[in-house]
Amino acid sequence: MKKTIHYGAQFIFKNDINFIKKSLQKNLITTGPYVKHFEDSIKSFLKVKYVSACSSGTSALHLVFMAIDLNKEDNIILPSINFIAAASMANFCRANIFFCDIDPDTGQISATLIEKCIKENRLKKIKAIINMYNGGYPRNMYDIHKLKKKYSCFLIEDACHAFGGSYIHDKKKYLIGSCRHSDFSTFSFHPLKTITTGEGGCVTTKSKLFSDRINELRSHGIKKSKKNWSYDIERLSFNYRISDINCALGISQLKKIKLIIKKRTNIFKQYYKNLNNYLNCFEVISPSPKTFSAFHLVLLKINFKFLSIDKELFLSFLKKKGINCQQHYIPNYKFKVFKKKFSKKKMSGAENYFNSVISLPIHLNINKDEQKKIIKLTKSIAKKYLKV
């Protein structure tokens, strides 16, 4: 039977399993010592003051939106290319959503495009800007930070792709999640991410006020009293807690993060070396200067004007050979839930990106022979359908 190579997959080390077993032997397997241990490990790694672990990257975003009291009076700017989670949670908060076009060469927003979105929509007040690092590549952090100051709004990093990524500013290196130039960072530890907890996520921030608020909101809004068994609820919320079992896996995985990123970087380098500029058809999107990617994805931009097929056929040809690539992402404004409101909007950058970019397989289960196969087949499709 032909083996299918998926675009992403978890990699579980042997000692990860041993660590999980230990967590199961503790008295508490939820809201216990492994949750705090995981949060403290992330604090130390990212050099950030406060970390709140939670049940997913989606719940991390929702917790931030609730903490800043995002509501129907507020305007929020989000990238048009992103997973639906950020837009979905903003919609649940009944905020006024404004999708920003993206740079077709990077799949990300920029300060210039945000200013354009503000001008076109005649926005006088902005509650928050979401910056998302598509593929794990940090870009435009400091420029967007300037807009945060200019408009006195919250800057939230949807960094679900970028755990382990970093950037240099004023000759100093900052890890994504340190919140040096943002108010919050949100992460996902889904099985396909750099490190995994199975399902899980976290919020990082420099603010004790917001950290305390998030910690209450992730557990039904319960505010504990110093008295035994007494508590109050000022604001209803949800159960967004993460278990100690999940955190045990996260602690163990975090210990290997340098090795994980090194292996993912090596996979990226092979794609770049063999595919970038091949027959003028391919561009392997790469990190910008003074940034370091976590390489959650390998994003291949295909110049279809040189080919006699489109993206859909390109992906189907690879799938027939057992290679499951992916697209990241369908522009959010194309979904039925938003289509009516945004039907007249023209976002050429998002359309260009969506029509030309695919995600190639990258994970620690891929061996050298499998990657050679992916590269060879990708080249062969371009060569076969190259316009004369």
DRENVEX-234688 format. One record per residue (C-alpha): residue number from 0; chain; x, y negated, z negated. Coordinates in steps of 0.5 Angstrom, whole numbers, plus 500, padded with zeros to 3 digits. Layout:
% DRENVEX-234688
> NUM, A, X, Y, Z
...
***
This chain:
% DRENVEX-234688
> 0, A, 500, 500, 500
> 1, A, 503, 493, 502
> 2, A, 505, 489, 496
> 3, A, 501, 482, 496
> 4, A, 506, 476, 494
> 5, A, 502, 471, 490
> 6, A, 504, 463, 490
> 7, A, 504, 464, 483
> 8, A, 504, 469, 477
> 9, A, 506, 469, 470
> 10, A, 513, 472, 467
> 11, A, 513, 476, 461
> 12, A, 519, 477, 457
> 13, A, 520, 484, 453
> 14, A, 521, 479, 447
> 15, A, 515, 475, 448
> 16, A, 511, 482, 446
> 17, A, 515, 483, 440
> 18, A, 513, 476, 438
> 19, A, 506, 476, 439
> 20, A, 506, 483, 435
> 21, A, 509, 479, 429
> 22, A, 503, 474, 430
> 23, A, 498, 479, 429
> 24, A, 501, 481, 422
> 25, A, 500, 475, 419
> 26, A, 494, 473, 415
> 27, A, 492, 468, 419
> 28, A, 491, 469, 427
> 29, A, 488, 462, 428
> 30, A, 490, 455, 425
> 31, A, 495, 459, 422
> 32, A, 503, 458, 422
> 33, A, 504, 459, 429
> 34, A, 500, 453, 431
> 35, A, 505, 449, 427
> 36, A, 511, 452, 429
> 37, A, 509, 451, 437
> 38, A, 507, 444, 436
> 39, A, 514, 443, 432
> 40, A, 518, 446, 437
> 41, A, 515, 442, 443
> 42, A, 516, 436, 439
> 43, A, 523, 438, 438
> 44, A, 524, 440, 445
> 45, A, 521, 433, 448
> 46, A, 523, 429, 443
> 47, A, 516, 426, 442
> 48, A, 513, 424, 435
> 49, A, 506, 428, 435
> 50, A, 504, 434, 439
> 51, A, 497, 437, 438
> 52, A, 496, 444, 441
> 53, A, 489, 446, 444
> 54, A, 486, 451, 448
> 55, A, 487, 449, 455
> 56, A, 490, 443, 460
> 57, A, 483, 441, 461
> 58, A, 481, 440, 453
> 59, A, 487, 436, 453
> 60, A, 485, 431, 458
> 61, A, 478, 431, 454
> 62, A, 481, 430, 447
> 63, A, 485, 424, 450
> 64, A, 479, 421, 453
> 65, A, 474, 422, 447
> 66, A, 480, 419, 443
> 67, A, 480, 413, 447
> 68, A, 473, 413, 447
> 69, A, 472, 413, 454
> 70, A, 465, 411, 456
> 71, A, 460, 409, 461
> 72, A, 462, 402, 460
> 73, A, 469, 404, 462
> 74, A, 473, 404, 469
> 75, A, 478, 409, 470
> 76, A, 483, 410, 476
> 77, A, 485, 417, 478
> 78, A, 489, 420, 484
> 79, A, 485, 423, 489
> 80, A, 489, 429, 490
> 81, A, 489, 433, 483
> 82, A, 485, 439, 480
> 83, A, 478, 437, 478
> 84, A, 479, 437, 471
> 85, A, 481, 430, 470
> 86, A, 475, 428, 474
> 87, A, 471, 433, 471
> 88, A, 472, 431, 464
> 89, A, 472, 423, 466
> 90, A, 465, 424, 469
> 91, A, 463, 428, 462
> 92, A, 465, 422, 458
> 93, A, 460, 418, 463
> 94, A, 466, 413, 465
> 95, A, 466, 410, 472
> 96, A, 471, 414, 476
> 97, A, 475, 410, 482
> 98, A, 479, 415, 486
> 99, A, 486, 412, 488
> 100, A, 489, 414, 495
> 101, A, 496, 418, 495
> 102, A, 502, 417, 498
> 103, A, 502, 423, 504
> 104, A, 509, 424, 503
> 105, A, 509, 426, 496
> 106, A, 502, 428, 494
> 107, A, 502, 422, 488
> 108, A, 499, 415, 487
> 109, A, 504, 409, 486
> 110, A, 504, 403, 483
> 111, A, 502, 400, 490
> 112, A, 496, 404, 491
> 113, A, 493, 403, 485
> 114, A, 494, 396, 486
> 115, A, 490, 397, 492
> 116, A, 485, 401, 489
> 117, A, 484, 395, 484
> 118, A, 483, 390, 489
> 119, A, 479, 394, 494
> 120, A, 474, 396, 488
> 121, A, 474, 389, 485
> 122, A, 476, 391, 478
> 123, A, 477, 386, 473
> 124, A, 478, 391, 467
> 125, A, 481, 398, 467
> 126, A, 481, 403, 461
> 127, A, 486, 408, 463
> 128, A, 490, 410, 469
> 129, A, 491, 417, 470
> 130, A, 498, 419, 473
> 131, A, 499, 426, 476
> 132, A, 506, 430, 477
> 133, A, 503, 434, 483
> 134, A, 508, 440, 484
> 135, A, 512, 438, 477
> 136, A, 515, 432, 481
> 137, A, 516, 426, 476
> 138, A, 515, 420, 481
> 139, A, 513, 412, 480
> 140, A, 513, 413, 472
> 141, A, 516, 406, 471
> 142, A, 513, 402, 476
> 143, A, 506, 405, 474
> 144, A, 508, 403, 466
> 145, A, 509, 396, 469
> 146, A, 501, 396, 471
> 147, A, 499, 399, 464
> 148, A, 502, 393, 461
> 149, A, 500, 388, 466
> 150, A, 492, 391, 466
> 151, A, 493, 392, 458
> 152, A, 490, 399, 459
> 153, A, 492, 406, 457
> 154, A, 497, 410, 461
> 155, A, 495, 418, 461
> 156, A, 500, 423, 464
> 157, A, 496, 429, 467
> 158, A, 503, 433, 466
> 159, A, 500, 440, 467
> 160, A, 505, 441, 473
> 161, A, 511, 438, 470
> 162, A, 513, 441, 463
> 163, A, 520, 441, 463
> 164, A, 521, 436, 468
> 165, A, 525, 429, 467
> 166, A, 527, 422, 469
> 167, A, 532, 417, 468
> 168, A, 531, 410, 467
> 169, A, 536, 405, 465
> 170, A, 541, 411, 465
> 171, A, 537, 415, 460
> 172, A, 534, 421, 461
> 173, A, 527, 422, 459
> 174, A, 523, 429, 459
> 175, A, 516, 428, 461
> 176, A, 512, 428, 455
> 177, A, 516, 424, 451
> 178, A, 511, 418, 452
> 179, A, 517, 413, 453
> 180, A, 513, 410, 458
> 181, A, 506, 412, 457
> 182, A, 500, 413, 452
> 183, A, 499, 420, 452
> 184, A, 501, 426, 456
> 185, A, 497, 432, 457
> 186, A, 500, 439, 459
> 187, A, 497, 446, 461
> 188, A, 500, 453, 459
> 189, A, 496, 457, 464
> 190, A, 500, 463, 466
> 191, A, 502, 460, 473
> 192, A, 505, 454, 469
> 193, A, 513, 453, 467
> 194, A, 511, 457, 460
> 195, A, 505, 460, 458
> 196, A, 501, 461, 452
> 197, A, 496, 465, 456
> 198, A, 491, 460, 456
> 199, A, 493, 453, 452
> 200, A, 495, 446, 453
> 201, A, 497, 440, 449
> 202, A, 497, 433, 448
> 203, A, 503, 429, 446
> 204, A, 503, 422, 444
> 205, A, 507, 416, 440
> 206, A, 501, 414, 436
> 207, A, 499, 417, 429
> 208, A, 492, 414, 429
> 209, A, 491, 418, 436
> 210, A, 494, 424, 434
> 211, A, 490, 424, 428
> 212, A, 484, 423, 432
> 213, A, 485, 428, 437
> 214, A, 487, 433, 431
> 215, A, 480, 432, 428
> 216, A, 476, 432, 435
> 217, A, 479, 439, 437
> 218, A, 476, 442, 431
> 219, A, 469, 440, 432
> 220, A, 470, 433, 429
> 221, A, 471, 435, 422
> 222, A, 475, 430, 417
> 223, A, 477, 434, 411
> 224, A, 477, 431, 404
> 225, A, 482, 432, 399
> 226, A, 477, 435, 395
> 227, A, 476, 443, 396
> 228, A, 471, 445, 401
> 229, A, 469, 438, 402
> 230, A, 469, 435, 409
> 231, A, 465, 430, 413
> 232, A, 464, 429, 421
> 233, A, 464, 422, 423
> 234, A, 463, 424, 431
> 235, A, 461, 431, 434
> 236, A, 466, 434, 438
> 237, A, 468, 441, 440
> 238, A, 472, 447, 438
> 239, A, 478, 446, 442
> 240, A, 483, 450, 438
> 241, A, 488, 455, 440
> 242, A, 490, 461, 437
> 243, A, 496, 463, 433
> 244, A, 497, 469, 438
> 245, A, 497, 464, 444
> 246, A, 502, 460, 440
> 247, A, 507, 466, 439
> 248, A, 507, 467, 446
> 249, A, 509, 460, 447
> 250, A, 514, 459, 442
> 251, A, 518, 465, 445
> 252, A, 517, 462, 452
> 253, A, 519, 456, 450
> 254, A, 526, 459, 448
> 255, A, 527, 461, 455
> 256, A, 525, 455, 458
> 257, A, 532, 453, 461
> 258, A, 533, 460, 464
> 259, A, 526, 459, 467
> 260, A, 527, 452, 470
> 261, A, 534, 455, 473
> 262, A, 531, 461, 476
> 263, A, 525, 456, 479
> 264, A, 530, 451, 482
> 265, A, 534, 457, 485
> 266, A, 528, 459, 489
> 267, A, 526, 452, 491
> 268, A, 533, 451, 494
> 269, A, 533, 457, 498
> 270, A, 526, 455, 501
> 271, A, 529, 448, 502
> 272, A, 536, 450, 505
> 273, A, 532, 455, 510
> 274, A, 526, 451, 512
> 275, A, 527, 444, 511
> 276, A, 527, 440, 518
> 277, A, 526, 447, 522
> 278, A, 524, 446, 529
> 279, A, 522, 439, 526
> 280, A, 516, 442, 524
> 281, A, 517, 443, 516
> 282, A, 519, 438, 510
> 283, A, 520, 441, 504
> 284, A, 518, 436, 499
> 285, A, 523, 435, 494
> 286, A, 525, 431, 488
> 287, A, 526, 423, 488
> 288, A, 532, 420, 486
> 289, A, 534, 420, 478
> 290, A, 528, 425, 477
> 291, A, 528, 433, 476
> 292, A, 523, 437, 477
> 293, A, 520, 443, 473
> 294, A, 518, 446, 480
> 295, A, 511, 449, 478
> 296, A, 510, 449, 486
> 297, A, 514, 449, 492
> 298, A, 510, 444, 497
> 299, A, 511, 445, 504
> 300, A, 509, 439, 509
> 301, A, 507, 442, 516
> 302, A, 507, 437, 522
> 303, A, 502, 440, 526
> 304, A, 502, 436, 532
> 305, A, 508, 440, 534
> 306, A, 504, 446, 533
> 307, A, 498, 449, 537
> 308, A, 495, 452, 530
> 309, A, 492, 448, 524
> 310, A, 493, 449, 517
> 311, A, 487, 454, 516
> 312, A, 490, 459, 521
> 313, A, 497, 458, 519
> 314, A, 495, 460, 512
> 315, A, 491, 466, 515
> 316, A, 497, 469, 519
> 317, A, 501, 469, 512
> 318, A, 495, 472, 508
> 319, A, 495, 478, 514
> 320, A, 502, 479, 512
> 321, A, 501, 480, 505
> 322, A, 503, 473, 503
> 323, A, 498, 469, 499
> 324, A, 500, 461, 499
> 325, A, 495, 456, 496
> 326, A, 493, 449, 497
> 327, A, 494, 443, 492
> 328, A, 489, 440, 492
> 329, A, 482, 439, 496
> 330, A, 481, 431, 495
> 331, A, 476, 430, 489
> 332, A, 472, 426, 493
> 333, A, 470, 431, 498
> 334, A, 467, 435, 492
> 335, A, 459, 435, 492
> 336, A, 459, 432, 485
> 337, A, 462, 426, 488
> 338, A, 461, 426, 495
> 339, A, 455, 422, 495
> 340, A, 458, 416, 491
> 341, A, 465, 416, 495
> 342, A, 462, 418, 502
> 343, A, 464, 411, 505
> 344, A, 471, 411, 502
> 345, A, 477, 412, 507
> 346, A, 483, 415, 504
> 347, A, 488, 416, 509
> 348, A, 494, 419, 505
> 349, A, 490, 424, 501
> 350, A, 487, 426, 508
> 351, A, 494, 427, 511
> 352, A, 496, 430, 505
> 353, A, 491, 435, 505
> 354, A, 491, 437, 512
> 355, A, 498, 438, 512
> 356, A, 501, 441, 506
> 357, A, 501, 448, 503
> 358, A, 504, 451, 497
> 359, A, 509, 457, 498
> 360, A, 510, 462, 493
> 361, A, 514, 461, 487
> 362, A, 515, 465, 480
> 363, A, 520, 469, 477
> 364, A, 517, 476, 479
> 365, A, 519, 474, 487
> 366, A, 526, 477, 488
> 367, A, 531, 475, 494
> 368, A, 528, 480, 499
> 369, A, 521, 478, 498
> 370, A, 523, 470, 499
> 371, A, 527, 472, 505
> 372, A, 521, 475, 508
> 373, A, 517, 469, 506
> 374, A, 522, 465, 510
> 375, A, 522, 469, 516
> 376, A, 515, 470, 517
> 377, A, 514, 462, 516
> 378, A, 519, 461, 521
> 379, A, 516, 466, 526
> 380, A, 509, 463, 526
> 381, A, 512, 456, 527
> 382, A, 516, 459, 533
> 383, A, 511, 462, 536
> 384, A, 506, 457, 536
> 385, A, 511, 451, 537
> 386, A, 508, 447, 543
> 387, A, 512, 447, 549
***
